[in-house]
Amino acid sequence: MPPEWLGVLDDSEIARADRFVRTQDRVAFVAAHALKRLILAQAFPGRSAAALRFAADPFGKPFLAETAVLPFNLSHTTGLSAVAVSLRSPIGIDVETLGSALPCRDAVQSVLNASERAALARAGDWDDAFLALWTAKEAVIKAEGKGLSLSLSEIEVQQDRALGPSRRWTLWRSRPTPRHVLALAWDGIDGAVESRCLCGDDLTAWVSHEGQLQAKFA
């Protein structure tokens, strides 16, 4: 793992990263949190990514201590980390790895409604369709921001929309790599999604460039 990534994290983030047993999980976690800091720091000219401070609401959802008007969310899986930032809406994102071990079909019936079960029955590849559905539900739960108090069964996915306990959500779904599926959920029917994919070297270069700028203006 490039040491530059760790250089923008705070002590609590590093401690959480160290709790991962598998190296690939630790790398994905660090990448997600470094990227989160780099993106959000752009809203605060003169502040470094490492200087940002975060707090958590009663449900454990983190927010910027400086402001609550930049909702963000992140997710990571083997080989991919993702960060979503909104200018106005609660937002949730989830990424999963295709080919991951899935629960047996009978075990997941309780989290699906009739229309979702019917859609899966029509799917050519049940595992692939289920993972896409699961990812959308997870993104909505994260957008709802109620933590473990919500169940996947409380989310109804309807193509590019989803109905949650508090409101209707818009969905944007993507296959950022041949191995991964991504779902983004936000409040409202309007809004455009701007996405960008970075490799590890891109992230390292971004961290290094930010450090050079901070040194220049210090």
N, C-alpha and C positions, 0 to 999 in steps of 0.2 A: 504494500500500500504506500503511495507517495506520502512522505512526511508533511508535504505542503497542505494536504487535506486536513490533517489533524491540527495544523497550526491555526485554523480559523474556528475550531470548536472550543467550547468552554469545558470546564472540568466535569460537569455533570454529564455532558454529551459523551465525553471520552470514557467516563466510567460506565455508561450504558453500553457503549460499543464493546468494551472489554468483557461484558457479560455474555456476548455471543460465543458459542462454542466453535461453530464452523467459520473458517476464515472468510469464505465468500459472503456469509451473512454480515460479518463485521465490516467488510469492505463496502457492501451495499448500504449499510446504515451510515457509515461515515460519509460516503459520497452524497447521500440524500441530504444530510444535515449541512455539509459544506456548501452544496448547491443552494439550499434554502437560504443560507446566510448571504451568499453572493448575490442572489436575485433580490432579496429584500433590501440589501445595503444600497442598491441603486436609488432607492427612494429617499435616501438621507445623504446628500452630498457632503463629503468631508468625514463621514463616519466609515470606519472599516467594518468588514463583515464580522471580524472577531469581537468588535465592540458592542454588537447588538445584544440586547438582553430580552429574555422571554419569561412570561409568566403563564399560569394555567388557570382556566376557569374551574368552577366546582365539579365539572364532569371530566376534568383532566385534559381538555383540549387546549393546546398551547396558543398563545398570541403574543404579538410584539408588545413589550412593556412600554415602548415609546408611543404606540398608537394601536387602536383596535380597528382602524378603517382599512387595513390591508389584510383581509382574510387569506389564509394560506393553508395548505395541507400537503402532506407528503406520503409516499409509499415506496417500499422497496421489496424486491424479491431477488432470487438468484440471477445475477447478470444484468439487473436493471434497477435504477432508482429514478423516481419521478417526483417533481415538485409542481404544485399548481398555486398560482397567486391570482386573486381577483381584486378589481378596483372597487367593487361595490356589493358583491353578493357572498353569502356563505358558500363554501365550496368544499368538495370532497373528491379525492382521487384514490384509485386503487389499481395496482398492477399485479399480475400473476404470471407464472411460468407455465406455458403449455406443456402438457405431458406430466404435470405434477400428479402425485397420488391423490385421487378423489375419493370421497366417501361412496359407499355403495348406493345404488339408485333408490333402494327402499328407505335408506336412512335419511335422505334429503327431502322426502315427500312433505314433511311437516313445515318446511320453509318455503314451499311453492304453492301458489294458488292454481285454480283450475286452468286458467288461460296459459300460465307458464308451463304447467305440466303438458298441456296440449302442444305448445310450441316445441318443447323438447322432444315429444313423441314424433313430431314431423321432421326433426332435424336429421340430416344425413350422418352427422358425427355427433353423437350424444355428448361425449366428454367435452368436445370443443365448445358446443353450444351451452352446456351447463357452466363451464368456466367463464364464458362471456357473461352469462346471466348472474353468476355469483359475484363477479367483479363489479357489475353495475349496482347490485344490491349493497355491496360493501362501500362503494363510493357514496351512495345516498346516505347510508348510516353515518359515515364520517361527515357529510355535509350537515346532517341533522344535528350533530354535535352533542349527542346525549350519551356517548360512550356505550358501556356494556348494558345500559338500561334498555336498549332497543334490540330487537331480534330481527333476523333476516325475513322472518315471516310477516313482519309489519310493513315490508316494502313490496310494492307491486310494480314490476317493470313492464312498460308498454312501448316497445321499440325505442324511440328516441325521447321518451318521457318516462317518469317514474313517480308513483304516488307514495309519499311517506306520511308519517303520523302528523306532521306539522303543515305540509304544503305539497304542491306538485313541483317536481324537479325536472330540469332539462338534462338530457344525457348526451355526451359526446364520447364515442368509442373508437378505438384505434388499435392497430397491430403495429406498434413501433418497431418491432423486429419480427422475424419469422418465428421466434420462440416465445413471444410475450403478447399478452392482451392487456389493454388499458381501458379504464372507464373514468370519465370525469362527470361530476354532477354539480349543477349550480341552480340558483333560484331565478326563475324568470324564463320567458320565451325568447328574449332578445340576447344579443351578445355574440361576438365572434371569438373563436379560439385561435390563438397564435401559439404554435408549438415549435420547438427546436430540439433536435437530438444532438447530444454531445458524447464523445468518447472520453475515456479516462485521461488521455493526453490533453484534450480540450479543457477539462476541468482543472488539471494541473497548471496549464498555461494561464487560465483565468485567475486562479489564486495567486500565482506569481506576479501577474500583471497588476493586480490590485495592490499587492505589497510594494511594488515599485512606485505606484502612484502615491501611496501613503508616505513612503520615504521621501519622495520628491517634494511634497507639500508640508511635511512635518516642520 
